[in-house]
Amino acid sequence: QVQLVESGGGLVQPGGSLRLSCAASGSLFRLYAMGWYRQAPGKQRELVATITKFGSTNYADSVKGRFTISRDNAKNTAYLQMNSLKPEDTAVYYCNVDLLLSNVIAGTAGTWGQGTQVTVSS
């Protein structure tokens, strides 16, 4: 039943910042774990960050120290703040949610958004 809509992507120069949003429908968002994935053409899908219903976070080594995942349960929205962007961050970014963090990590979460394009280029 839950639906996700990502937004906030765009074209940014190396070193710049973007904040992605993942807006969810439904009343149980506060109980879900969520994650951000990214995939570039010809590349494997990569799990970027996760956040539990308690707010505990984890990050891929490739983005650690540069990206921050957060959530605002009152707004049914999750965020990915991306700083110090690099060309290698160029990808389509997807939000997903599941009641089980293990499903988010495994890529088997029941709900995915449509994705938002992030392009880092000078």
Salt bridges, closest charged atoms under 4 A:
GLU46 OE1 - ARG38 NE 2.83
ASP61 OD1 - LYS64 NZ 3.24
ASP89 OD1 - ARG38 NH1 2.85
ASP89 OD2 - ARG66 NH1 2.76
